[in-house]
Amino acid sequence: LVGKNFRKAPARIKNFFVSKLADRYSPGMIEKDGSLAYGFILYDVDDNSFNTIKLWENEDYELITVKPEVSEDSVCFTFLWKTKTLAKPWDNDYFRNNHLDWYLEVDIPNFKKKHRL
């Protein structure tokens, strides 16, 4: 999306769940007691890249801060989905095999063109 690779580390966030969205095959993180959301912490993200990511996530997501299970001192930003989900687990392998090419070849280039990035 931003044309850069960032140093990353795996992380878990308590009381959150990554769900399939109801209206498209994309992930949406929601609050759910007793659940764990798995993802990555990206380090050294520059302001321009962060602003592009926020623009990509759009008004359907709320930017929040969380404390992932990496270090007690870690606090990060993440995006919380604000509308309807299917409350079914996100399947990253299925996404990669069936939808990623469309995002890379169509959706992301259209997004960049629309926002002149």
C-alpha positions in Angstrom: 0.0 0.0 0.0 2.8 2.5 0.9 5.6 0.8 -1.1 7.7 0.2 2.0 8.6 -2.7 4.3 8.6 -2.0 8.0 10.3 -4.0 10.8 7.5 -6.0 12.4 6.9 -8.3 15.4 4.0 -10.7 16.0 1.5 -9.5 18.6 -1.7 -10.5 20.3 -4.4 -8.3 21.7 -6.7 -9.5 24.4 -10.5 -9.1 24.2 -10.5 -8.4 20.5 -11.5 -10.6 17.5 -10.7 -10.4 13.8 -13.9 -11.1 11.9 -14.9 -11.3 8.2 -16.8 -8.3 7.2 -20.4 -8.6 6.1 -20.2 -6.6 2.9 -16.8 -7.7 1.4 -13.9 -10.1 2.0 -11.8 -8.0 4.3 -10.9 -8.2 8.0 -12.4 -6.1 10.7 -11.3 -6.2 14.3 -14.1 -6.0 16.9 -14.2 -6.1 20.7 -15.0 -9.5 22.0 -14.4 -10.5 25.7 -12.2 -13.6 26.1 -10.9 -13.5 22.5 -7.5 -12.9 21.1 -6.7 -10.9 17.9 -3.4 -11.9 16.2 -1.4 -9.5 14.0 1.8 -7.6 13.8 3.3 -4.4 15.3 4.9 -2.3 12.6 7.9 -0.2 13.8 9.2 3.1 12.5 6.2 3.9 10.3 6.8 7.4 9.0 4.0 10.0 9.1 3.3 9.9 5.4 2.9 6.1 5.4 0.7 6.3 8.6 -1.5 8.9 7.0 -1.9 6.8 3.9 -2.9 3.7 6.0 -5.4 5.8 7.9 -6.9 7.1 4.6 -7.1 3.5 3.3 -9.0 2.3 6.4 -11.4 5.2 5.9 -14.4 6.2 8.0 -15.6 2.5 8.5 -12.8 2.1 11.1 -12.0 3.9 14.3 -8.4 4.5 15.2 -7.8 3.3 18.8 -4.8 2.6 21.1 -4.2 -0.9 22.5 -1.7 -2.7 24.7 -0.6 -5.8 22.8 0.9 -8.8 24.5 4.5 -8.0 23.6 5.7 -5.8 26.4 3.9 -4.1 29.2 5.4 -0.8 27.9 4.0 -1.2 24.4 1.1 0.9 23.3 0.1 0.9 19.6 -2.5 2.2 17.3 -4.9 -0.2 15.5 -8.2 0.1 13.6 -11.5 -1.0 15.1 -14.3 -1.9 12.7 -17.4 0.2 13.4 -20.2 -1.5 11.5 -21.6 -5.0 10.8 -19.3 -8.1 10.7 -20.1 -11.8 10.2 -18.5 -12.7 13.6 -16.7 -15.5 11.8 -13.0 -15.8 12.1 -10.9 -14.1 9.4 -9.0 -16.6 7.2 -5.8 -15.0 6.0 -4.8 -18.0 3.9 -8.1 -18.0 2.1 -7.8 -14.2 1.5 -4.2 -14.6 0.1 -5.3 -17.4 -2.2 -8.6 -15.9 -3.4 -8.6 -12.1 -3.0 -5.1 -10.7 -2.6 -4.4 -10.4 -6.3 -7.5 -8.2 -6.8 -6.4 -5.9 -4.0 -2.9 -5.6 -5.4 -3.8 -5.3 -9.0 -7.1 -3.4 -8.9 -8.2 -1.9 -5.5 -4.8 -0.5 -4.3 -3.9 1.1 -7.7 -7.4 2.6 -7.9 -7.1 4.0 -4.3 -3.7 5.5 -5.1 -5.0 7.1 -8.3 -8.1 8.5 -6.5 -6.0 10.0 -3.7 -3.1 11.0 -6.0 -0.6 9.0 -4.0 
